[in-house]
Amino acid sequence: MSVPLLPAWTDAEGAARVRALFAEALGGEPDGVWAAPGRVNLIGEHTDYNDGLCLPLALPHRTFVALRARPDRTARLVSAQEGAAPGGAAGRRAVREVDLDGVGPAGSAGAVDGWPAYPAGVAWALAGDGHPVPGFDVAVDSCVPYGAGLSSSAAIECAVAVALDGVGGLGQAGPDDDAGRARLAAACVRAENEVAGAPTGGMDQAAALRCRPGHALLLDTSDGSVTQIPFDLAAAGLALLVVDTRAEHRLVDGQYARRREVCESAAAVLGVASLRVVADALAAGTTTLTDVLDRLADDEQRRRVRHVVTEIERVRALVRVLSAAPGAALTGTALAEAGALLDGSHASLAADYEVSCDELDVAVTAARAAGAHGARMTGGGFGGSAIALVDAASAAAVADAVERAFAAAGFARPEFLVAEPAGAAAPVG
């Protein structure tokens, strides 16, 4: 059995696809084409909304947008991932229309239904920051797997953000302007939280706008600062295999919000602004995990806190391993330590945070049994994807083993891709 890997489109291929969609559905030519990557998180799950640390990298798989400014306050939107227009010509995509002056938070009279909430929310957030955002026509196409926990929504937001920056002359998306890109990321987070109604943290948007090729991004969500961590697995003969379990990943069904609420309530009981304060105290040796957990009477709070504070420490530990043994030096003890940290993260997410599922657990177990150095679920959970740190030469064999395990369990056939650290959102044509 040979398992095909999901390919990433080249910039030329993605631009050609989205230009063709634009011409067909919206007519004429766009002002340009921009793209933003999906992301995979090496470690640091559910830490971002706790002021913690996380370590994502940008995928070579990207969302492409062709966008043209309009002289009015209307947005017309079409996506290759949405179904054909009812009653329209065969295969013709539905064009959605949004009055940008009427956009408001989810649940309000100005709520936007479906995927247009992401681009419309970005325009709303940028306008709220005082930027002169025009109306626009936009076509979207993507090779970031939808529902896989690889931040397809943030890829849409960030591609639209750099597109609006380009056509509107906002001056925030220069390739070396990290401060400007951080401001764009913050606007995209507001779009997702308030207009799309998904209470995520800021990791996904930071990765899409601030990652660099060949690096993972150490993001400190307490202050938004980033450090580029070299991550050249190919030089060590390694690969990061991503398993899309096809168990759909959803963040707006209340489970994600519940985890966030419990963390915030636990922080209030502990008398701290966020659980990061607790993690820092543990790292400094001024308290112990037992002492902290003993102050929480609620078992759910204890388990959620234990995951968050130990996960923040796992991020620190993996950064130490990568920084001490970058690239080809990630062998022997360093490789074993990295793998153990991935394994520990998954165990904590499954048992204490309870965001894994049968498909994710099977993927992780099968990958390890087939020789992966370490494996874990990645993303928000409740479905989505897992990652496995493997020898590059054995990536296909590990994928075969996972596929066989899924077949034996009666699950849908998974999909696979290799995560190679890529660059951030940018114009591509």
C-alpha positions as CSV (number, residue, x, y, z in Angstrom):
1,M,0.0,0.0,0.0
2,S,1.4,3.4,-0.9
3,V,-0.3,6.4,0.6
4,P,-0.3,9.7,-1.4
5,L,0.7,12.9,0.3
6,L,-1.5,16.0,-0.1
7,P,0.5,18.3,-2.3
8,A,0.9,22.1,-1.7
9,W,0.2,24.3,-4.7
10,T,2.9,26.5,-6.0
11,D,2.3,30.2,-5.9
12,A,1.8,30.1,-9.7
13,E,-0.7,27.3,-9.5
14,G,-2.7,28.8,-6.7
15,A,-2.7,32.2,-8.3
16,A,-3.9,30.7,-11.6
17,R,-6.7,28.8,-9.9
18,V,-8.0,31.8,-8.0
19,R,-7.8,34.2,-10.9
20,A,-9.8,31.8,-13.0
21,L,-12.5,31.6,-10.3
22,F,-12.5,35.4,-10.0
23,A,-13.0,35.9,-13.7
24,E,-15.8,33.2,-13.8
25,A,-17.8,34.3,-10.8
26,L,-17.1,38.0,-10.4
27,G,-15.9,39.1,-13.8
28,G,-12.8,41.0,-15.0
29,E,-9.4,40.9,-13.3
30,P,-8.5,41.3,-9.6
31,D,-6.1,44.0,-8.4
32,G,-3.8,41.1,-7.3
33,V,-3.4,37.8,-5.6
34,W,-2.3,37.1,-2.0
35,A,-1.8,33.9,0.0
36,A,-1.6,32.9,3.6
37,P,-0.5,29.5,5.0
38,G,-2.2,27.0,7.2
39,R,-0.3,26.1,10.3
40,V,0.6,23.1,12.4
41,N,1.5,23.5,16.0
42,L,4.6,21.5,17.2
43,I,3.6,21.9,20.8
44,G,1.8,24.3,23.1
45,E,-1.9,23.4,22.7
46,H,-4.7,25.4,24.4
47,T,-2.0,27.7,25.9
48,D,-2.6,30.7,23.7
49,Y,-5.7,32.0,25.5
50,N,-4.0,31.4,28.8
51,D,-1.2,33.9,28.1
52,G,1.1,30.9,27.5
53,L,3.7,29.8,25.0
54,C,3.2,27.9,21.8
55,L,5.4,26.7,18.9
56,P,3.7,26.7,15.5
57,L,5.1,26.6,12.0
58,A,3.6,27.7,8.7
59,L,2.6,25.1,6.2
60,P,3.5,25.2,2.5
61,H,-0.2,24.6,2.0
62,R,-1.9,28.0,1.5
63,T,-5.2,29.8,0.9
64,F,-5.1,32.1,-2.1
65,V,-7.3,35.2,-2.6
66,A,-7.8,37.3,-5.7
67,L,-9.2,40.6,-4.6
68,R,-10.3,43.8,-6.3
69,A,-11.2,47.0,-4.4
70,R,-14.7,48.5,-5.0
71,P,-15.8,52.2,-4.8
72,D,-18.7,51.3,-2.5
73,R,-19.1,49.5,0.9
74,T,-20.1,46.1,-0.5
75,A,-18.1,42.9,-0.4
76,R,-18.8,40.2,-3.0
77,L,-17.3,36.8,-2.1
78,V,-16.9,33.5,-3.8
79,S,-15.1,30.3,-2.7
80,A,-14.0,27.3,-4.6
81,Q,-14.7,25.3,-1.4
82,E,-18.4,26.3,-1.3
83,G,-21.1,24.5,-3.3
84,A,-22.5,25.6,-6.7
85,A,-25.2,28.4,-6.8
86,P,-28.7,27.0,-6.5
87,G,-30.4,27.0,-9.8
88,G,-27.2,28.3,-11.5
89,A,-25.2,26.8,-14.3
90,A,-23.6,23.5,-13.5
91,G,-20.5,24.0,-11.4
92,R,-20.9,27.8,-11.1
93,R,-20.1,28.9,-7.6
94,A,-22.4,30.9,-5.4
95,V,-21.5,34.6,-4.9
96,R,-22.2,35.9,-1.5
97,E,-22.8,39.6,-0.8
98,V,-22.2,41.5,2.4
99,D,-22.8,45.2,3.3
100,L,-19.6,46.0,5.2
101,D,-21.3,48.9,7.0
102,G,-23.8,46.5,8.5
103,V,-21.3,43.9,9.8
104,G,-21.5,43.2,13.5
105,P,-20.6,40.6,16.1
106,A,-22.0,37.1,16.0
107,G,-25.4,37.0,17.5
108,S,-26.1,40.6,16.7
109,A,-28.3,42.1,13.9
110,G,-25.1,42.5,11.9
111,A,-24.0,38.8,12.1
112,V,-22.6,37.3,8.9
113,D,-23.5,33.8,8.1
114,G,-21.0,31.1,7.2
115,W,-17.5,31.4,5.8
116,P,-17.9,35.1,4.7
117,A,-17.8,36.0,8.4
118,Y,-14.0,35.6,8.2
119,P,-13.1,38.0,5.4
120,A,-16.0,40.4,6.3
121,G,-14.8,40.3,10.0
122,V,-11.3,41.3,9.0
123,A,-12.6,44.3,7.1
124,W,-14.8,45.2,10.2
125,A,-11.8,44.8,12.6
126,L,-9.4,46.9,10.4
127,A,-12.0,49.6,10.0
128,G,-12.4,49.6,13.8
129,D,-8.7,50.2,14.1
130,G,-9.2,53.4,12.0
131,H,-8.0,52.0,8.6
132,P,-9.7,53.2,5.4
133,V,-10.9,49.8,4.2
134,P,-12.7,49.7,0.8
135,G,-15.4,47.4,-0.4
136,F,-14.1,44.5,-2.4
137,D,-14.7,41.6,-4.6
138,V,-12.8,38.5,-3.5
139,A,-12.4,34.9,-4.8
140,V,-10.9,32.2,-2.5
141,D,-9.3,28.9,-3.2
142,S,-7.2,26.8,-0.9
143,C,-5.1,23.6,-0.5
144,V,-5.3,23.9,3.3
145,P,-7.5,20.9,4.3
146,Y,-10.8,22.2,5.7
147,G,-11.8,21.0,9.1
148,A,-8.4,19.4,9.8
149,G,-7.3,21.6,12.7
150,L,-4.7,23.3,10.4
151,S,-6.2,26.8,10.7
152,S,-8.0,27.1,7.4
153,S,-10.0,29.9,8.9
154,A,-7.0,31.9,9.9
155,A,-5.5,31.4,6.5
156,I,-8.6,33.0,4.9
157,E,-8.5,35.9,7.4
158,C,-4.8,36.6,7.0
159,A,-4.8,36.3,3.2
160,V,-7.6,38.9,3.1
161,A,-5.8,41.1,5.6
162,V,-2.7,41.4,3.5
163,A,-4.8,41.8,0.4
164,L,-6.7,44.7,2.0
165,D,-3.4,46.1,3.2
166,G,-2.2,46.0,-0.3
167,V,-5.2,47.6,-2.1
168,G,-5.9,50.0,0.7
169,G,-2.3,51.1,1.3
170,L,-2.6,50.4,5.0
171,G,1.2,49.9,5.4
172,Q,1.1,47.1,7.9
173,A,2.2,44.0,5.9
174,G,5.7,44.8,4.9
175,P,7.8,41.6,4.8
176,D,10.1,42.9,7.6
177,D,7.5,44.8,9.5
178,D,6.8,42.4,12.4
179,A,5.0,45.1,14.4
180,G,2.6,45.9,11.6
181,R,2.0,42.2,11.0
182,A,1.3,41.7,14.7
183,R,-1.4,44.5,14.4
184,L,-2.9,42.7,11.4
185,A,-2.9,39.4,13.4
186,A,-4.7,41.1,16.2
187,A,-7.4,42.4,13.9
188,C,-7.8,38.9,12.5
189,V,-8.2,37.5,16.0
190,R,-11.0,40.0,16.7
191,A,-12.6,38.9,13.4
192,E,-12.6,35.3,14.4
193,N,-13.6,35.9,18.0
194,E,-16.3,38.5,17.6
195,V,-17.7,38.2,14.0
196,A,-17.1,34.5,13.3
197,G,-17.9,33.7,17.0
198,A,-15.0,31.3,17.5
199,P,-13.2,32.0,20.9
200,T,-9.7,31.0,19.8
201,G,-6.5,32.5,21.0
202,G,-4.0,34.3,18.7
203,M,-1.6,31.5,17.7
204,D,-3.1,30.7,14.3
205,Q,-3.0,34.3,13.0
206,A,0.5,34.9,14.4
207,A,1.7,31.8,12.6
208,A,0.1,32.9,9.3
209,L,1.5,36.4,9.4
210,R,4.8,36.1,11.3
211,C,6.4,32.8,10.5
212,R,9.6,32.5,8.5
213,P,10.8,29.6,6.2
214,G,12.8,27.0,8.0
215,H,11.7,28.1,11.4
216,A,9.1,27.4,14.1
217,L,7.6,30.5,15.8
218,L,7.9,30.7,19.6
219,L,5.0,32.9,20.4
220,D,4.6,34.4,23.9
221,T,0.9,35.2,24.0
222,S,1.2,37.2,27.2
223,D,2.8,40.1,25.2
224,G,2.7,39.0,21.6
225,S,6.5,38.7,21.3
226,V,8.0,36.1,19.0
227,T,11.3,34.3,18.6
228,Q,12.2,32.5,15.4
229,I,13.5,29.0,16.3
230,P,15.5,27.2,13.5
231,F,13.7,24.0,12.5
232,D,15.5,22.2,9.7
233,L,14.3,18.6,10.0
234,A,15.4,17.7,6.5
235,A,19.0,18.3,7.4
236,A,18.6,15.6,10.1
237,G,16.9,13.1,7.8
238,L,13.6,13.7,9.7
239,A,10.1,14.7,8.6
240,L,7.0,16.0,10.4
241,L,4.1,13.8,9.1
242,V,0.6,15.4,9.5
243,V,-2.3,13.0,9.7
244,D,-5.7,14.6,8.8
245,T,-8.0,12.2,10.5
246,R,-11.0,13.5,8.6
247,A,-12.9,13.7,11.9
248,E,-14.2,17.2,11.4
249,H,-12.7,19.8,13.7
250,R,-15.1,22.4,14.9
251,L,-14.5,25.2,17.4
252,V,-17.9,26.8,17.5
253,D,-19.9,24.0,19.1
254,G,-19.3,25.1,22.7
255,Q,-16.5,22.6,23.7
256,Y,-13.6,25.0,23.0
257,A,-15.4,27.8,24.7
258,R,-16.1,25.6,27.7
259,R,-12.3,24.9,28.1
260,R,-11.5,28.6,28.0
261,E,-14.2,29.4,30.5
262,V,-12.9,26.8,33.0
263,C,-9.3,28.1,32.7
264,E,-10.5,31.6,33.3
265,S,-12.6,30.6,36.3
266,A,-9.6,28.6,37.7
267,A,-7.3,31.5,37.4
268,A,-9.9,33.6,39.3
269,V,-9.9,31.1,42.1
270,L,-6.1,31.1,42.2
271,G,-6.1,34.9,42.3
272,V,-4.0,35.3,39.1
273,A,-4.6,37.2,35.9
274,S,-4.0,34.0,33.8
275,L,-2.6,30.5,34.2
276,R,0.7,31.8,32.7
277,V,1.4,33.3,36.1
278,V,1.1,29.9,37.7
279,A,3.3,28.3,35.0
280,D,6.0,31.0,35.6
281,A,5.8,30.4,39.4
282,L,6.3,26.7,38.8
283,A,9.3,27.4,36.6
284,A,10.8,29.7,39.1
285,G,10.3,27.1,41.9
286,T,8.2,29.4,44.1
287,T,5.4,26.9,44.2
288,T,4.6,23.3,43.3
289,L,2.0,21.8,41.1
290,T,0.6,19.9,44.0
291,D,0.2,23.1,46.0
292,V,-1.6,24.8,43.1
293,L,-4.0,21.9,42.4
294,D,-4.8,21.6,46.1
295,R,-6.2,25.1,46.0
296,L,-8.8,24.0,43.5
297,A,-11.8,22.2,44.8
298,D,-13.3,21.4,41.4
299,D,-11.8,18.4,39.6
300,E,-12.4,19.8,36.1
301,Q,-10.5,22.9,37.0
302,R,-7.6,20.8,38.4
303,R,-7.3,18.8,35.3
304,R,-7.5,21.7,32.9
305,V,-4.9,23.7,35.0
306,R,-2.5,20.7,35.1
307,H,-2.6,20.4,31.3
308,V,-2.0,24.1,30.7
309,V,0.9,24.7,33.1
310,T,2.7,21.5,32.2
311,E,2.1,22.2,28.5
312,I,3.8,25.6,28.8
313,E,6.8,23.9,30.4
314,R,6.8,21.3,27.5
315,V,7.1,24.2,25.1
316,R,10.0,25.6,27.0
317,A,11.7,22.2,27.1
318,L,11.3,21.6,23.3
319,V,12.7,25.0,22.5
320,R,15.7,24.2,24.7
321,V,16.2,20.9,22.8
322,L,15.9,22.6,19.4
323,S,18.1,25.5,20.3
324,A,20.8,23.3,21.7
325,A,20.6,20.8,18.8
326,P,19.3,22.5,15.7
327,G,19.1,20.9,12.3
328,A,21.2,17.9,11.7
329,A,22.2,17.7,15.4
330,L,18.6,16.6,16.4
331,T,19.7,13.0,16.9
332,G,20.3,10.6,19.7
333,T,19.3,12.0,23.1
334,A,18.0,15.3,21.7
335,L,15.7,13.4,19.3
336,A,14.5,11.1,22.1
337,E,13.8,14.1,24.3
338,A,11.8,15.9,21.5
339,G,9.8,12.8,20.9
340,A,9.0,12.3,24.6
341,L,7.7,15.8,24.8
342,L,5.3,15.3,21.9
343,D,4.1,12.1,23.5
344,G,3.6,13.8,26.9
345,S,1.7,16.6,25.2
346,H,-0.8,14.1,23.7
347,A,-1.3,12.2,26.9
348,S,-2.1,15.5,28.7
349,L,-4.5,16.7,26.0
350,A,-6.3,13.3,26.0
351,A,-6.5,12.7,29.8
352,D,-6.5,16.2,31.4
353,Y,-7.9,18.5,28.7
354,E,-10.1,15.9,27.1
355,V,-9.9,17.3,23.6
356,S,-8.7,14.2,21.8
357,C,-11.0,11.6,20.1
358,D,-10.8,8.0,19.0
359,E,-9.4,8.9,15.5
360,L,-6.6,11.1,17.0
361,D,-5.7,8.4,19.6
362,V,-5.5,5.7,16.9
363,A,-3.4,7.9,14.6
364,V,-0.9,8.6,17.4
365,T,-0.7,5.0,18.7
366,A,-0.3,3.6,15.2
367,A,2.4,6.1,14.2
368,R,4.4,5.4,17.4
369,A,4.1,1.6,16.8
370,A,5.4,2.1,13.2
371,G,8.5,3.9,14.4
372,A,7.6,7.5,15.0
373,H,9.9,9.2,17.5
374,G,7.0,11.0,19.0
375,A,3.4,11.9,18.1
376,R,0.5,14.0,19.3
377,M,-2.7,15.6,18.3
378,T,-2.3,19.1,17.0
379,G,-4.7,22.0,17.0
380,G,-7.8,22.6,19.1
381,G,-8.9,19.0,19.0
382,F,-12.3,17.4,18.9
383,G,-11.2,15.9,15.6
384,G,-8.7,17.4,13.2
385,S,-5.1,16.3,12.8
386,A,-2.2,14.6,14.5
387,I,1.5,15.0,13.9
388,A,4.3,12.4,14.0
389,L,8.1,13.1,14.1
390,V,9.5,10.4,11.8
391,D,12.6,9.5,9.9
392,A,12.1,10.9,6.4
393,A,12.8,7.6,4.8
394,S,10.0,5.9,6.8
395,A,7.3,8.6,6.4
396,A,5.4,6.5,3.8
397,A,5.6,3.4,6.0
398,V,4.2,5.2,9.0
399,A,1.4,6.6,6.9
400,D,0.6,3.1,5.6
401,A,0.5,1.9,9.2
402,V,-1.9,4.7,10.2
403,E,-4.1,4.0,7.2
404,R,-4.3,0.3,8.1
405,A,-5.2,1.1,11.7
406,F,-8.0,3.4,10.5
407,A,-9.4,0.7,8.2
408,A,-9.3,-1.8,11.0
409,A,-11.2,0.6,13.3
410,G,-13.8,1.4,10.7
411,F,-12.8,5.0,10.4
412,A,-12.8,7.1,7.2
413,R,-9.6,7.0,5.2
414,P,-7.1,9.6,6.6
415,E,-5.1,12.0,4.5
416,F,-1.5,12.9,4.9
417,L,0.9,15.8,4.3
418,V,4.5,16.7,5.2
419,A,4.9,19.9,7.2
420,E,7.9,21.9,5.9
421,P,8.3,25.2,7.7
422,A,7.1,27.8,5.2
423,G,6.8,31.6,5.1
424,A,4.0,34.0,6.1
425,A,1.2,35.7,4.2
426,A,2.3,37.7,1.2
427,P,1.4,38.9,-2.3
428,V,1.9,36.1,-4.9
429,G,0.7,37.6,-8.2
